[in-house]
Amino acid sequence: MTAPKRILLAKMGLDCHDTGIITVASMLRDAGYEVIYLGLHNQADQVMKVAIEEDVDAIGISFLSGQHMTQMRRLLERIRERGLSIPVFCGGVIPEDDARALRQMGAADVILPGTLSSELVRLVDATMNRVRA
């Protein structure tokens, strides 16, 4: 039997709205993922530390505060500095232009408002399968 894929979910920066990410955690658990939820007000170094300690297969970050460009840049830089290849998803209230920029920056994918749960799981599965191949 294969161990479930592990994904770390967190809120970064000053954002304190966690209803969406808690819903995403539930969706991913229902799809068979082992979810570690780090909670609110994290910084890139904290997320990296837990990702390494927990040996996660992916990281998911949610933003509703407008800090997505700055916080994702820091997190992706930390991942590159350590030579890791952990896919990082982000979601929340993110403008389309910023979503494109985040993907160019190195985000595995950007999950926008209105994405159906089945599509969210499909996107995560597809990326995880690509990484493992």
Secondary structure, DSSP 8 states (H G I E B T S, - for coil): -----EEEEEEBTT----HHHHHHHHHHHHTT-EEEE--SSB-HHHHHHHHHHTT-SEEEEEESSS-HHHHHHHHHHHHHHTT----EEEEES--HHHHHHHHHHT-SEEE-TT--HHHHHHHHHHHHHHHH-
